[in-house]
């Protein structure tokens, strides 16, 4: 199964528009996608992901699956992904 991953976090601040297409076995979850990313790009782990004690996002980042915030979903990182899904890793947006 192929899943597109859009990265809007940076090595310096922002990787504008970088999209990766990852091949994953089926079934797969959002957590499986993050683990595959972590295995492929160590610098991404340092900037966006925390491995200890389990893989998660650094504070201030959001993770969207087809436009919906995965971290607010009941299954969070165990949310299943399907062929053609788009996962976006972005800086959280806040303000008043």
Rosetta blueprint (number, residue, H / E / L):
1 X L
2 X E
3 X E
4 X E
5 X E
6 X E
7 X E
8 X E
9 X L
10 X L
11 X L
12 X L
13 X L
14 X L
15 X L
16 X L
17 X L
18 X E
19 X E
20 X E
21 X E
22 X E
23 X E
24 X L
25 X L
26 X L
27 X L
28 X E
29 X E
30 X H
31 X H
32 X H
33 X H
34 X H
35 X H
36 X H
37 X H
38 X H
39 X H
40 X H
41 X L
42 X H
43 X H
44 X H
45 X H
46 X H
47 X H
48 X H
49 X E
50 X E
51 X L
52 X L
53 X L
54 X L
55 X L
56 X E
57 X E
58 X L
59 X L
60 X L
61 X E
62 X E
63 X E
64 X E
65 X E
66 X L
67 X L
68 X E
69 X E
70 X H
71 X H
72 X H
73 X L
74 X L
75 X L
76 X H
77 X H
78 X H
79 X L
80 X E
81 X E
82 X L
83 X L
84 X L
85 X L
86 X E
87 X E
88 X E
89 X E
90 X E
91 X E
92 X L
93 X L
94 X L
95 X L
96 X L
